[in-house]
Amino acid sequence: MKLRGPAGALRGSAELPGDKSISHRALLHAALSPHESRLQNVLRAGVTAAMIDCLRKLGVSIEGTGSDLNVRGGTWQQPTVPLDCGNSGTTMRLLLGALAGMPLQVELTGTPGLRRRPMGRVARPLREMGASISADNAPLNVRGGGLRGREHHLQVASAQVKAALLLAALQADGTTTIHQPAPSRDHSERMLRELGINVLSSAHAVRLHPSGRPLPPTRLTVPGDFSSAAFLLAAAVLLPGSAVRLRGVGVNPTRIGLLDTLNAMGADISIENRRESGGEPVADITARYSRLRAVEVRGELVVRMIDEFPIFAVMATQAEGMTTVRDAAELRVKESDRISVLAAELQRMGITISERPDGFSLSGPQQLSAATVDSHADHRLAMSLAVGALLASGESSVQRAGAVHESFPAFAHTLRALGAEVR
């Protein structure tokens, strides 16, 4: 992907792909139901393609070629081949939870990058419930069935671990309680309550008592993905004269830590037309060019914006003062080591940034220089570097930019429609 900067003002409105996290959960809940579910605005990208392919190999019927799908599941079948989760950690972790309750023997595998990502934080509590899982890193052999509900005390606040345990808890004998050290995104709890499941939750605990009955069908329109919105909001805030409106964005409070941070930085962002879809809050968001001031991000706020730190770092380059991120060591075990590679690629663009074991710090504002940078096959890094390139003088090239198809296939097209020069 090649981009020319400094870009002029971005203006207009856009709609976003369906939320990645909600799409995954909706697909799995629908796959566990023997009834036909109707899902609309499902994210169709690399990460969900892996989930859909795995579910089909398990005998789940999924029909539809666009973002609207009809899903009929029920009793899953023994697959004849290993299930390839691609580069999707969400697919592997959530499938582990669902398969833990199934009387099947299944191998889960994926790309070399996925095989390096930690799965023990899911596998260990599932073993305690009665599942047999061969290892703490892929490839994993899973033999499920006969689960017992129990209490779990998570060491790290992780929505994916929580979602996997809730999928197992649906199939367990007895109540399951999950204690977490900080709030994490609550899409699973909201969706299960919409389906009539007995789920009680607070900031630091979730309890599920299974009904013993099959899940009813899911009827859901997936909101626009806030994590995808973040790149367009950032570009609008950073480029003089810009005003961009994004329609139908999910604004779940557990997901919009970046909005709280931008407000603290002085960004001109408005939220309008608030409504609800399938238990999820949705709204239209407008961002305008703003002069930013530096902030410190740490503690529980980190969990609420864990996917947005690459683009936050780009915004921090233009903020007045010292920006510091702490308590974000989890960034090192994402699709890439997002602390190390983010620092390295921003340095290629002339930015002075100090890497920390659990975050980074940089002083701004700083001028970005056009450069050839590498996404490290990380979709969020690719889009963040693309936004950075719009601020630089001259043409920049983002290598391995095809990674954006993992979560936002229309990213380049959307930027062009708003006025950026992208090819």
Secondary structure as GFF3:
##gff-version 3
##sequence-region A 1 423
A	DSSP	beta_strand	2	5	.	.	.	ID=ss1
A	DSSP	beta_strand	11	15	.	.	.	ID=ss2
A	DSSP	alpha_helix	20	31	.	.	.	ID=ss3
A	DSSP	beta_strand	37	40	.	.	.	ID=ss4
A	DSSP	alpha_helix	46	57	.	.	.	ID=ss5
A	DSSP	beta_strand	61	63	.	.	.	ID=ss6
A	DSSP	beta_strand	69	72	.	.	.	ID=ss7
A	DSSP	beta_strand	83	84	.	.	.	ID=ss8
A	DSSP	alpha_helix	89	99	.	.	.	ID=ss9
A	DSSP	beta_strand	105	109	.	.	.	ID=ss10
A	DSSP	alpha_helix	112	115	.	.	.	ID=ss11
A	DSSP	alpha_helix	120	129	.	.	.	ID=ss12
A	DSSP	beta_strand	132	133	.	.	.	ID=ss13
A	DSSP	beta_strand	140	143	.	.	.	ID=ss14
A	DSSP	beta_strand	151	153	.	.	.	ID=ss15
A	DSSP	alpha_helix	159	169	.	.	.	ID=ss16
A	DSSP	beta_strand	176	179	.	.	.	ID=ss17
A	DSSP	alpha_helix	187	194	.	.	.	ID=ss18
A	DSSP	beta_strand	198	201	.	.	.	ID=ss19
A	DSSP	beta_strand	205	209	.	.	.	ID=ss20
A	DSSP	beta_strand	219	221	.	.	.	ID=ss21
A	DSSP	alpha_helix	226	238	.	.	.	ID=ss22
A	DSSP	beta_strand	243	250	.	.	.	ID=ss23
A	DSSP	alpha_helix	257	265	.	.	.	ID=ss24
A	DSSP	beta_strand	268	277	.	.	.	ID=ss25
A	DSSP	beta_strand	280	288	.	.	.	ID=ss26
A	DSSP	beta_strand	296	297	.	.	.	ID=ss27
A	DSSP	alpha_helix	300	304	.	.	.	ID=ss28
A	DSSP	three_ten_helix	306	308	.	.	.	ID=ss29
A	DSSP	alpha_helix	309	316	.	.	.	ID=ss30
A	DSSP	beta_strand	321	325	.	.	.	ID=ss31
A	DSSP	three_ten_helix	329	333	.	.	.	ID=ss32
A	DSSP	alpha_helix	340	348	.	.	.	ID=ss33
A	DSSP	beta_strand	354	356	.	.	.	ID=ss34
A	DSSP	beta_strand	359	364	.	.	.	ID=ss35
A	DSSP	beta_strand	372	374	.	.	.	ID=ss36
A	DSSP	alpha_helix	379	391	.	.	.	ID=ss37
A	DSSP	beta_strand	394	399	.	.	.	ID=ss38
A	DSSP	three_ten_helix	401	406	.	.	.	ID=ss39
A	DSSP	alpha_helix	411	418	.	.	.	ID=ss40
###
